[in-house]
């Protein structure tokens, strides 16, 4: 017999209380939280301001940068092409670009679409702003192609394992190579593919920082050493265009929640943008880190985790298919001590209430 120490209901009022505490305890400018099942968004709340210490409330129609959550959208595009028989997860890069083979290092000859999604292709990471991008022809329309050619001429960043794959190295640059493979397959640019995906999913997706749409959108913030720095539209900080496919998209809280709901629906066996088996492959095909998405077990609950930050926003989704449950959290602050603890604190409280982890709820 189990003892229930608190109500397990999660409603708008409960999320409002959590949001208020997160803002007060961690100094976040704004936070948006939602929970859902595969059929509908069940509870949601947005609290806070677009700009830190300025009295301009964020709204549900505002965009929040989703960072590396963008990788899962790239997996959705690839999964659709696999479902349609236009591409395979095992398709090798040089099957599509044989003309580049002779000028590339032979260690990369067998890397596949799946290897790149798994970050097991040996490609340089470019996950730190300390890494220098190559000097390319700024006047050329093929800067991304030049970057891919550059990457394939560099020594592998990781050694091979016994199975012939490279050791895992989380690589933003690898997702640029993926985008090139998808562009070659579809004949469309990355941004065209994203626009098409948004239309088919019935959601809005913006490329770039939210305040690139205007100063009346949420600004990004960096929090470090108990100091919050706001980044306006004219700030020089940005994600390099050469690794944009790895993490330079933004969504509104309702649209991000709807995107996650559709993933949850697919993982519970419902047909949608992808076949259920393709959703399963993306989220749980490999243990730990699958196709642009992480997974794991928390207190015997199997879950998929999608999160990302390009430094000034943070976005996270937790999906629990067996319980037909998911949650999303978005904030316009990143970097430093306040970022992850705030998101993890909100996540922990919701999961504790949902699954009756009373020992977590009391802390």
C-alpha positions in Angstrom: 0.0 0.0 0.0 1.4 3.4 -1.0 0.9 6.5 1.1 0.1 9.7 -0.7 1.4 12.7 1.2 0.1 15.4 -1.2 -2.3 16.0 -4.0 -0.9 14.9 -7.3 -3.0 17.3 -9.3 -1.1 19.7 -11.6 -3.2 22.7 -12.7 -2.6 26.3 -13.8 -2.6 27.5 -10.2 0.1 25.0 -9.1 2.3 26.0 -12.1 1.8 29.7 -11.2 3.1 29.1 -7.7 6.1 27.2 -9.1 6.8 30.0 -11.6 6.6 32.6 -8.9 9.1 30.7 -6.7 11.5 30.1 -9.6 11.6 33.8 -10.4 12.0 34.8 -6.8 14.6 32.1 -5.8 16.7 32.1 -9.0 16.3 35.6 -10.4 14.9 34.5 -13.8 13.3 37.3 -15.8 10.5 35.1 -17.1 9.5 31.4 -17.1 6.9 29.5 -19.0 5.8 26.0 -17.8 3.3 23.5 -19.2 2.2 19.9 -18.7 0.3 17.7 -21.2 -0.8 14.3 -22.3 -0.9 13.0 -25.8 -4.2 14.6 -26.5 -4.0 18.1 -25.0 -2.1 20.7 -23.0 -3.5 20.2 -19.5 -2.0 23.1 -17.6 0.2 26.1 -18.5 1.4 29.3 -17.0 3.8 32.1 -18.0 5.1 34.6 -15.5 7.7 37.4 -15.6 9.1 40.1 -17.9 10.6 40.3 -21.3 13.5 42.3 -19.9 15.0 41.9 -16.5 13.8 44.6 -14.0 11.6 46.3 -16.6 7.9 46.3 -16.3 6.9 44.7 -19.6 5.3 41.3 -19.0 6.1 38.4 -21.3 3.1 37.0 -23.1 2.2 33.5 -24.5 2.7 34.9 -28.0 6.3 35.9 -27.3 9.2 33.8 -28.7 11.8 32.0 -26.6 15.0 30.7 -28.0 15.2 26.9 -27.8 18.9 26.3 -28.4 19.8 22.7 -28.9 16.2 21.6 -28.8 16.5 22.6 -32.5 18.4 19.3 -33.0 15.3 17.3 -32.4 13.5 19.3 -35.2 16.3 18.3 -37.6 15.7 14.7 -36.5 12.0 15.2 -37.3 12.8 16.3 -40.8 15.2 13.4 -41.3 12.7 11.0 -39.9 10.0 12.1 -42.4 12.4 11.5 -45.3 13.2 8.0 -43.9 9.4 7.3 -43.6 9.0 8.4 -47.2 11.9 6.2 -48.4 13.9 9.1 -49.6 16.7 8.6 -47.1 18.0 6.0 -44.7 19.5 6.5 -41.2 22.4 4.4 -42.6 22.9 6.7 -45.6 26.6 7.7 -45.7 27.6 11.3 -46.3 29.7 10.4 -49.3 26.8 8.5 -50.8 25.3 11.9 -51.4 28.5 13.9 -51.9 30.9 11.5 -53.8 32.7 14.5 -55.3 34.1 15.5 -51.9 35.5 12.1 -51.0 39.0 12.5 -52.5 39.6 15.8 -50.7 38.4 14.5 -47.4 40.2 12.4 -44.8 39.6 8.6 -45.2 38.6 8.2 -41.5 35.3 9.9 -42.5 34.5 7.7 -45.5 31.9 5.6 -43.7 30.2 8.2 -41.5 26.4 8.0 -41.8 23.4 10.2 -41.1 22.8 8.2 -37.9 26.5 8.5 -36.8 26.2 12.3 -37.1 22.9 12.4 -35.1 24.5 10.2 -32.4 27.6 12.5 -32.4 29.7 9.4 -33.2 31.3 10.7 -36.4 34.5 12.2 -35.0 33.5 15.7 -36.1 35.0 18.7 -34.3 32.6 20.0 -31.7 32.3 23.8 -32.0 30.3 23.8 -28.7 32.4 26.5 -27.2 32.8 30.2 -28.2 36.6 29.7 -27.7 36.8 27.5 -30.8 37.7 29.5 -33.9 35.7 29.1 -37.1 37.6 29.0 -40.3 38.0 32.0 -42.5 35.6 31.6 -45.4 34.5 33.7 -48.4 31.8 35.9 -46.9 30.6 36.8 -50.4 29.9 33.2 -51.3 26.5 31.6 -51.1 28.2 28.4 -50.2 29.7 29.3 -46.8 28.1 26.3 -45.2 29.4 23.9 -47.9 32.8 25.4 -47.4 32.6 24.8 -43.7 31.6 21.1 -44.2 34.5 20.7 -46.6 36.8 22.2 -43.9 35.4 19.8 -41.2 36.1 16.8 -43.3 39.7 17.7 -43.8 40.4 18.0 -40.1 41.7 15.1 -38.0 39.0 13.2 -36.1 38.3 14.8 -32.7 37.7 11.4 -31.1 39.2 7.9 -31.5 37.3 4.9 -32.8 35.6 2.4 -30.5 35.8 -1.4 -31.0 32.7 -1.3 -33.2 34.3 1.0 -35.6 32.3 4.1 -34.6 34.0 7.1 -33.1 33.7 7.8 -29.4 30.8 10.1 -28.5 31.6 13.8 -28.8 28.6 16.3 -28.7 29.2 18.2 -31.9 27.3 21.2 -33.1 29.2 21.1 -36.3 28.0 17.6 -37.0 24.5 18.9 -37.3 25.6 21.3 -40.0 26.7 18.3 -42.0 23.3 16.7 -41.3 21.6 19.8 -42.7 23.7 19.5 -45.9 22.6 15.9 -46.3 19.0 16.9 -45.9 19.3 19.8 -48.3 20.8 17.5 -50.9 18.0 15.0 -50.5 15.1 17.6 -50.6 16.6 20.2 -52.9 15.5 22.8 -50.2 17.5 25.0 -47.9 17.6 24.4 -44.2 15.3 27.4 -43.5 12.8 26.2 -46.2 12.7 22.8 -44.5 12.1 24.3 -41.1 9.3 26.5 -42.6 7.7 23.5 -44.2 7.9 21.5 -40.9 6.3 24.3 -39.0 3.4 24.4 -41.4 2.8 20.7 -41.3 3.0 20.6 -37.5 0.7 23.7 -37.2 3.2 25.7 -35.2 5.3 28.9 -35.6 9.1 28.7 -35.7 11.5 31.7 -35.9 15.1 31.5 -36.9 17.3 33.5 -34.6 17.0 35.4 -31.3 13.4 36.4 -30.4 14.3 40.1 -30.2 15.6 40.0 -33.8 11.8 40.2 -34.5 11.8 43.5 -32.5 12.6 45.0 -29.1 9.1 44.0 -27.9 10.1 40.4 -27.7 11.9 38.7 -24.8 15.5 39.6 -24.5 18.1 37.0 -23.6 19.9 37.2 -20.4 23.2 35.9 -19.0 23.3 35.2 -15.3 26.7 34.8 -13.7 28.2 35.7 -10.3 24.7 36.9 -9.1 24.6 39.4 -11.9 22.0 39.5 -14.7 23.1 40.9 -18.0 20.4 41.6 -20.6 21.2 41.3 -24.3 19.1 43.6 -26.6 18.6 43.4 -30.4 21.8 45.5 -31.1 24.0 43.2 -28.9 26.9 41.5 -30.8 26.3 38.2 -29.1 24.9 35.6 -31.5 25.1 32.0 -32.6 27.5 31.6 -35.5 25.5 31.0 -38.7 27.7 28.1 -39.6 26.3 26.0 -36.8 22.8 27.4 -36.8 21.2 24.0 -37.6 22.4 22.8 -34.2 20.5 25.4 -32.2 19.3 28.7 -33.5 15.5 28.4 -33.5 12.8 30.0 -31.3 9.2 29.2 -30.5 6.3 30.6 -28.4 5.5 28.5 -25.2 2.2 27.2 -26.7 3.9 26.1 -29.9 6.8 24.4 -28.1 4.3 22.6 -25.9 2.3 21.5 -29.0 5.5 20.3 -30.6 6.3 18.2 -27.6 2.7 17.0 -27.4 3.0 15.7 -30.9 6.2 13.8 -30.0 4.5 12.3 -27.0 1.5 11.2 -29.2 3.9 9.5 -31.6 5.7 7.8 -28.7 2.4 6.5 -27.4 1.7 4.8 -30.7 -0.3 7.4 -32.5 0.3 8.2 -36.2 1.4 11.8 -36.9 4.0 13.7 -38.7 6.2 10.5 -38.3 5.4 6.9 -37.9 5.4 5.7 -34.3 8.4 3.5 -34.9 10.3 6.5 -36.1 9.5 8.6 -33.1 10.7 5.6 -31.0 13.9 5.4 -33.0 14.6 9.1 -32.5 13.9 9.2 -28.8 14.9 5.7 -27.6 16.8 4.0 -30.4 20.0 4.3 -28.4 20.6 4.5 -24.7 21.7 7.8 -23.1 21.9 9.9 -26.3 19.8 8.9 -29.3 19.1 10.9 -32.5 19.6 14.5 -31.2 17.6 13.6 -28.1 18.7 12.3 -24.7 17.0 9.6 -22.6 17.3 7.9 -19.3 15.7 6.7 -16.1 14.7 8.7 -13.0 13.4 6.8 -10.0 12.5 3.9 -12.4 10.6 6.2 -14.7 11.9 6.0 -18.3 11.9 9.4 -20.0 13.1 11.3 -23.0 14.9 14.7 -22.4 15.1 17.5 -24.9 16.9 20.6 -23.7 19.0 23.4 -25.0 20.6 26.8 -24.4 22.7 29.0 -26.6 23.7 31.0 -23.5 20.9 33.5 -23.0 17.7 31.4 -22.9 17.0 27.9 -21.6 14.4 25.4 -22.8 13.6 21.9 -21.6 11.1 19.1 -22.2 10.6 15.9 -20.3 8.5 13.1 -22.0 7.3 10.0 -20.2 5.5 7.9 -22.8 4.4 5.0 -20.5 2.5 7.6 -18.3 1.3 9.6 -21.3 2.8 12.7 -19.7 5.2 15.5 -20.7 6.3 18.9 -19.4 8.0 21.9 -20.9 9.9 24.8 -19.4 11.2 27.9 -21.1 13.1 30.9 -19.7 14.8 33.9 -21.1 18.0 33.4 -19.0 21.0 31.2 -19.4 24.6 30.7 -18.4 25.8 30.4 -14.9 24.7 29.1 -11.5 21.0 30.3 -11.8 20.3 28.5 -15.1 20.3 24.7 -14.6 19.3 24.7 -10.9 16.2 26.8 -11.7 15.1 24.5 -14.5 15.9 21.3 -12.6 14.1 22.6 -9.5 10.9 23.2 -11.5 11.3 19.9 -13.3 11.8 18.1 -10.0 8.8 19.6 -8.4 6.4 18.8 -11.3 7.8 15.2 -11.6 7.5 14.7 -7.8 3.9 15.8 -7.8 3.0 13.7 -10.9 4.6 10.5 -9.7 4.2 11.1 -5.9 7.9 11.3 -5.1 7.0 12.7 -1.7 10.6 12.8 -0.6 11.4 15.2 -3.5 8.3 17.3 -2.9 9.3 18.1 0.6 12.7 19.5 -0.3 
